[in-house]
Amino acid sequence: MRPEPDAVLGNARIVLADRVIDRGWIAWSAGRIEALGEGDAPAGSTDCGGDLLMPGLVELHTDHLEMHYMPRPKVLWDPVAAVVAYDGQLATSGITTVLDSLRAWLEDGVAEDDGEAGILARAIASAREAGLLRAEHFLHLRCEIPMPSVIAEASGLIARADVKLLSLMDHTPGQRQFRDVEKLRDYYRGKNGGMSEPQLDAMFAQRRLHQQNHAATNMRAIVALAQRHAIPLASHDDTTEENVADAIRDGVRIAEFPTTLEAAQQLHAAGIAIMMGAPNVVRGGSHSGNIAAVDLAHAGLLDILSSDYVPSSLLMAALQLPRHVPTISLAQAVRMVTKTPAEAIGLIDRGEIAVGKRADLIRVHGAGAIPVARSVWREGLRVA
């Protein structure tokens, strides 16, 4: 990446935090937005041809890195090479800030990349130090609360300076995301095609036993660990009134993917930001058969979108959402993938086009069903 000279972009539709400038310009210097305006740009500007100019996208929950690290069952790629390839996909999708979601637990016989969080965290750090990354990377520790190893695994990572979020998860069969156990069976049949029905029965029985033996104790310990290190907490797949009460008790800041309207309403009333998957918006519903993100948006209960497992979905969903929900403006939809997620984890220097903010920007062409990030800048550097 080579620094560009102080730059001016003109003839663009500029998405601000509260409105859209139909034809405007923006200038930056030393990685920060210096000025912006409406109408004709200063002399020497780059003509954007009427393309959208948006803040760089902020992604809080993506486990897509694991697909690059383990591209085939039992095949582990070079971890730094995996990080670099994954980072390139993020950048070309318009994501300039990302929390890489790493699984902080071990589960024998299920996923071969379980327990690799330390390896991947070190690979991200190595790529960062070598100047190989386009987006700015932080860490999101995903903690499966019933697992016996989760406290040790999380404790080994949480003191890192790049950890910005910790999520409290419980995928025990028959509850939360997988209340329909058959949906969970379908998931693992696709993920590990060689598992027989008796093997799935045994795994599900073991998970239920882990929850019975460890969940309550581990939950208290993990919450205390996050609070001791001042790491924001996220709940995951809240479904029932009890799940919401737990989230409120634990001081959760973000609710990832609530599965029912009732849970979302209670979370919203408690002031907890609600995150849903961008693929849910693009596909028109949840792959697990739970509440649709668009339904929550219609009810005024959607705050943040996450690309989850498809990086390009974040930009697609933000631009499609106003068509699905006419009461949501383009500026409001873009806030869900920029300003709101950034502020939820304390990053107040980015996420909007405003004087003094970081020049994290994306130029978007074809803002229809399939938008393309033509150019991406991070702190004024062209990265894609």
HELIX and SHEET records of a PDB file:
HELIX    1   1 LEU A   65  TYR A   69  1                                   5    
HELIX    2   2 PRO A   79  THR A   92  1                                  14    
HELIX    3   3 ALA A  117  GLU A  129  1                                  13    
HELIX    4   4 VAL A  150  SER A  155  1                                   6    
HELIX    5   5 ARG A  176  PHE A  178  5                                   3    
HELIX    6   6 VAL A  181  LYS A  191  1                                  11    
HELIX    7   7 GLU A  197  ARG A  228  1                                  32    
HELIX    8   8 GLU A  241  ARG A  249  1                                   9    
HELIX    9   9 LEU A  261  ALA A  269  1                                   9    
HELIX   10  10 ALA A  278  ARG A  283  1                                   6    
HELIX   11  11 ALA A  293  HIS A  298  1                                   6    
HELIX   12  12 SER A  313  HIS A  324  1                                  12    
HELIX   13  13 LEU A  330  ARG A  335  1                                   6    
HELIX   14  14 LYS A  339  ALA A  344  1                                   6    
SHEET    1   A 4 ARG A  32  GLU A  38  0                                        
SHEET    2   A 4 VAL A  20  SER A  29 -1                                        
SHEET    3   A 4 ALA A   7  VAL A  15 -1                                        
SHEET    4   A 4 THR A  46  ASP A  47  1                                        
SHEET    1   B 7 ARG A  32  GLU A  38  0                                        
SHEET    2   B 7 VAL A  20  SER A  29 -1                                        
SHEET    3   B 7 ALA A   7  VAL A  15 -1                                        
SHEET    4   B 7 LEU A  52  PRO A  55  1                                        
SHEET    5   B 7 LEU A 361  HIS A 365 -1                                        
SHEET    6   B 7 VAL A 372  ARG A 378 -1                                        
SHEET    7   B 7 LEU A 381  ARG A 382 -1                                        
SHEET    1   C 8 LEU A  57  THR A  62  0                                        
SHEET    2   C 8 ILE A  95  ARG A 103  1                                        
SHEET    3   C 8 GLU A 136  GLU A 144  1                                        
SHEET    4   C 8 VAL A 163  MET A 169  1                                        
SHEET    5   C 8 LEU A 233  HIS A 236  1                                        
SHEET    6   C 8 ILE A 254  GLU A 256  1                                        
SHEET    7   C 8 ALA A 273  GLY A 277  1                                        
SHEET    8   C 8 ILE A 304  SER A 306  1                                        
END                                                                             
